[in-house]
């Protein structure tokens, strides 16, 4: 044993001696201090490092694929728009998107009925905020929680979460509403510049079209945003201008585009209606023109929510996240011809038909709660002289 130990020590001593005697390369110039790595190598990456949140979302996606479907109660996804959304979403995740279309108020009542019967169908519900607020107040909406797209801090025209910290409503797009005229019936010099212009005697008998506020809201929006200008007296006077009542904002724009209101007389203008709906008719050749009014243009937005007890809650969250992602916004907003809430998605307002407002009347949650209250009371209906049922 001692002999073996002596051999090992001898070998180590020989190795050290060889290294010590080896020739060393001398520097040809003075050595330089070490250079710190450029910060850009660390900070310029646009990809965030994986986090526990990413892992949690991967689990949500995995569970969503196992659920396999989403049932969307939708006011926004109709016809070709619905087909484009369903195809793109299924192609991305392999999850089937089934869409039940309808008017927001009707779909909201359906969700209430299903909740009372404990027979849950809807996974998501998209419409205007005022139709969804009552569901929130009844405790029928789930918190959507954190979505991966929320990490994209500089991508938004509007914060996608409408009601932080509750996170029960997610904005989907920007919606403009204003007066619309038939350009074949209204001469350029007679175009209204203000909502007050519709009270002029020359408009009496010119068949102004509106949908009852309980159905379509635009006049209530105007009253809430401009209470001093478009007050009770304004709507009483407007109601005496031979108003024609139709069912929805689409009916408003269609009646004005045709120049008639379902055989009840020529329809020259709609006092306030949906600009995207008007634009969709304009590109088909309709003689419509959305007007930039002196008081401003209503800027609202539809939202999407996830009802409590949704049958496919993970797939619902994945669908909401996709809808406000660049792919979802591009797919749906392009089909609709409307502007996005994202900065990195083009404004798809139809070329030659898009309104260019100079002043926005932006609705916040306080204003929308007031709108919902006034609609429930039938306030503007009463001013107009419409029977409130």
Order of alpha helices (4+ residues) and beta strands (2+ residues): alpha-alpha-alpha-beta-alpha-beta-alpha-beta-alpha-beta-beta-beta-beta-alpha-alpha-alpha-beta-alpha-beta-alpha-beta-beta-beta-alpha-alpha-beta-alpha-alpha
